[in-house]
Amino acid sequence: MTRKRIFVTGMGMISPLGSDVPNTLQALSFSRSGLKPLSRFPAPCLLPVGEIPDGTPLVEPIPATHRYALAAAFEAVKGQSGPPESVIVGTTTGGMPLTEERLRQGVTDPAAYRYHATSSIAETIAQKLNCRGPVWTISTACSSGAVALALALELLRNGRFQRVLAGGADALCRLTYFGFSSLQVLDPRGGHPFDLSRKGLSLGEGAAMLFLVAAECPPEGALVELAGAGLSCDAWHPSSPQPEGAGARKAMAKALDDAGISPAEVDHVNLHGTGTPDNDSAEAWALRKLFRDGVPPIASVKGALGHSLAAAGAMEAVISAATILSGRIPPTVGFEVPDPELSLYPSSNSVKTAVNTVLSNSFGFGGNNAALVFRHPEFPGRHRAGDKVSSFSILGEACLTGVGNLAETLSALEAGRSCSGQQDTAMLSRSLDGRAVRRLKRLPRMVLSLAKAACPDRVSGNQLSSVFFGTGWGPLSETHDFLTRLFESGDRFASPFDFIGSVHNAPAGQVGMEFQATGPNLTLTGGEAAFEQALDSAALLAPGGEETLLVVGADEYSPAWTPLFDRSAVMGPPSDGGGALWLKKAASNEGLRILAVFLGSGERNDRVVENLAYCLGGGKEFCRRIGAVLVGLPAAQYREGRQRLTTFLERTGFTGPVLDYRKVIGEFASASAVATVLGVSFLREGEIPAALNDGQAFPLNGRGILVLGLGSEVSAVEILG
């Protein structure tokens, strides 16, 4: 059976060259540059950046990132037949531009930070566009926007939705400006991609959104087809690419294979092309190895727009689509003298030529690589349908709570003791090589410890291929320490190590390096449902066969910042932790299995519980299959959560044990990861411990466990035996 093809029917973009797609493309076609000295905030050295001019539309009291994302979203949905059923946004810093200002002013009112979370961008778009479905947030550094499109592609192919809005957004902020400065990778002359004299990149900002539609043939208004996507991880270094571009080449090759085309059919490559010596060299290696019969025409737009981080992949997706529509390859602004070691020759001027297929590259910190294939909509789709994932087999599991590891947590629960609180950082990383992790702070140590505990048998032939990480808030320690030192020094001193570690995907990158996992490496930052999003993403994007994958969720408590950002966390003792599952795509319905079965919005859809009950198969079927429910009721939404739980129990007729896991685990964003691991352990033992069921052990009798999330995002994970 042939899968439905995925078409782009709407596009929106705001950039340093224009407030919409037409203006940006027109300025780019004339080789104009949007780079100018920084003016957004004071700095000791005002380097060239791609800054969006003041007076951008949609001026509201929200961060610049959100304004840009909304501008792009509104442009993309014009003329569409209905609102998107799901929204996926890639972002690196979320509301950091406004958060920095509030922190510098010493503001301590949590309400002032309500837009800090990376997930708040997609949530804001969904609210404005009346999207009632789930929202997803991808944070894989500079590949985030492209990865968001890759995820949207699979959601549509698998029939989950018919219409999805996906893209990326990032705005200039001190964290990224001074962070990249500390790495000494900013070119004081402005970026010169692939030029002999290139010395570094120029930062930029902006947003782009693409409206994607699933159809068997090109629908009315189809612009281009998103024909394929490829994801990989270098598993090499936290911030530098593998020198010979092995990961980049793997992502490109997978994208072409996914689209069902050969390298010879590619008419143009949109380069990642940042202008740093190492990045351009690695990409050149990858291109020469992939295109052995000659590299097709290439271009990088970052010399004109700057590097807009998470927005770059989405903005360049729009430009790739426009290249097909116009038959005009954009100029590589800043390119003047070829580098003989690269043997690649982009043009500094726009080139008119027939273009039917474009390969677009985006690479990021942590070795996160993404490549997308766009084709003219009249070309026949070649992607063949693959098997949908019904469930994962569980090979291993681990958790960390306030009382210790999985064994210690189970012992405490059986004794009726609470597992909330925090472990000392030295204790939670006791299984790690102290020398190897000496520069790592709390969250990456936590995630590495979980990975090593969940995957103890990795040398037996079950090679870990992919990593899917869910976190509500990311590495708070690194980000806090970076900005604190920066502010206290009058914006003169910043730690490059803290900056590299501050990106949300840094912990997942550490796992990739530790296990040499070179498959997809995704970080989902969708708030309280981030772990469930990671598990669901794994079902969509992880390779099959004998390869294994890790799904992990974790968050840390920051005494300085968690009370400002997380309303639920302050309603209980300071707590953090996480859980990890070592998985393999299930070949049968035997053994322990798990799958995320539902993701939806609790705030934008008053029928979400009805939809959930329907998705689970209705009352009789659900009660036959499930023996106990572990429910997460975040403290800040407790009343609403209880109402949803009551409705859920009424609709399903479920009368078995219902355990509020946050009361014993603690209040932190990824508590559901711990609950899921505990559910696996209970199922292995065949019963719910007596201490969790009014003093009476509850036998499951072969039935499974449902892990239910009833916060602002509603989620359901089934564990079956």
Buried (B, 14 or more C-beta within 10 A) or exposed (E): EEBBBBBBBBBBBBBBBBBBBEBBBEBBBEBBBBBBEBEBBEBEEEBBBBBBEEEEEBEEEBBBBBBBBBBBBBBBBEEBEEBBBBBBBBBBBBBBBBBBBBBEEEBEEBEBBBBBBBBBBBBBBBBBBEBBBBBBBBBBBBBBBBBBBBBBBBBBBBEBBBBBBBBBBBBBBBBBBBBBBBBEBBBEBBBBBBBEEBBBBBBBBBBBBBBBBBBEEBBEBBBBBBBBBBBBBBBBBBBBBBEBBBBBBBBBBBBBBBBBBEBEBBBBBBBBBBBBBBBBBBBBBBBBBBBEEEBBBBBBBBBBBBBBBBBBBBBBBBBBBBBBBBEBBBBBBBBEEBBEEBEBEBBBBBBEEEBBBBBBBBBBBBBBBBBBBBBBBEBEBBBEEEEEBEBBBBBBBBBBBBBBBBEBBBEBBEEEEBBBBBBEBEEBBBBBEEEEBEEBBBBBBBBBBBBBBBBEEBEEEBBBBBBBBBBBBBBBBBBBBBBBBBEEEEBEEBBBBBBBBBBBBBBBBBBBBBBEBBBBBBBBBBBBBBBBBBBBBBBBBBBEEEBBBBBBBBBBBBEEBBBBBBBBBBEBEBBBBBBBBBBBBBEEEEEBBBBBBBBBBBBBBEEBBEBBBEBBBEBEEBBEBBBBBBBBBBBBBBEBBBEBBEBBBEBBEBEBBBBBBBEBBBBBBBBBBBBBBBBBBBBEEBBBBEBBBEEEBBEBEEBBBBBBBBBBBBBBBBBBB
